[in-house]
Amino acid sequence: MGKNDTYKLSEIPVPNYDAWEFRTRISAQSKDLLETLLDNDPEPTTGQNGKIWKAWKSRNDAAAELLVKALDDDQLIHIRGLETEPAKMWERLKTVHETTGVTGSATDLWTRFHTATYTDSSIPLRNHISTIRSYAEALDRLHSDKPSDTQIIARIFTSLPPSYSTIIKILKNSDNADNLDYITERILAEETTQKSADNSVIRYSGSVNHALMATPKSTLVCINPVCKTANRVGHVIENCFWPGGGKEGQWPEWWYKSRGIPADSSTSAVTATLVSGDHYVL
């Protein structure tokens, strides 16, 4: 394919039917041709000399042209002989590509849905979540087998690395635990929080008397065992709000805000969602 053929339907370098179908459907919709492609625009019986028939013929020809221009050469074989029937072209392409077991079968989509994993932090987490949701949308559109919002949320949770375990436990116990948009928003907020924390840390090596990481302006080390285990510094045990700290359970306002937790949440409710391996400091 040439530079201007990026969005054409092709088998090379990889099958791209699902993305192509979506773009073509939107393009047809913007030109008032989608009903023609979906075979919901039957030929009028008023005679070929009438304005109604001529308008239909114009739509029919335009829909056929839109499809042909959106196909790479290796796809034309599928629609030859259907030049005047764009709805049959559309259905033929759908049949060819959705039953191959490569790009659109229900089994393939469910497999992709259940195996998507976020392992490359250089890729925005939003892209990963969008991928999972796109599999769910395709299962609904192509096979009427859409995962529920609860299933999508569970898949997002299990696809994330261990660094998200704390926010996941908190979200599972929130009043919005089944709200997909809310969960997505909070997970993305946590990504921002984690990246901000990473950018503020200076890693260095030293004697056993030095912490493994410290903020640029602090070398304070908490002797609380749970914070030592997590290599968290920048505070002393007297100001530590984690279990065993001098201010245990006294979560600061910024901590609530960074995780989208209501500031009036009870200490027991918040503490119950945490595991000893995840620690944040005051």
Sequence and secondary structure as in RCSB ss.txt:
>XXXX:A:sequence
MGKNDTYKLSEIPVPNYDAWEFRTRISAQSKDLLETLLDNDPEPTTGQNGKIWKAWKSRNDAAAELLVKALDDDQ
LIHIRGLETEPAKMWERLKTVHETTGVTGSATDLWTRFHTATYTDSSIPLRNHISTIRSYAEALDRLHSDKPSDT
QIIARIFTSLPPSYSTIIKILKNSDNADNLDYITERILAEETTQKSADNSVIRYSGSVNHALMATPKSTLVCINP
VCKTANRVGHVIENCFWPGGGKEGQWPEWWYKSRGIPADSSTSAVTATLVSGDHYVL
>XXXX:A:secstr
  GGGTTSB SSSS  HHHHHHHHHHHHHHTT HHHHTT S   SS TTSHHHHHHHHHHHHHHHHHHHTB GGG
GGGTTT TT HHHHHHHHHHHHHTSSSSS HHHHHHHHHH     TTS HHHHHHHHHHHHHHHHHHHS    HH
HHHHHHHHHS GGGHHHHHHHHTSTTTT HHHHHHHHHHHHHHHHHHHHT EE    TTS SEE TT   B   H
HHHHTT BSS GGG  STTSTTTT   HHHHHHTT  TT  HHHHHTT  TT     
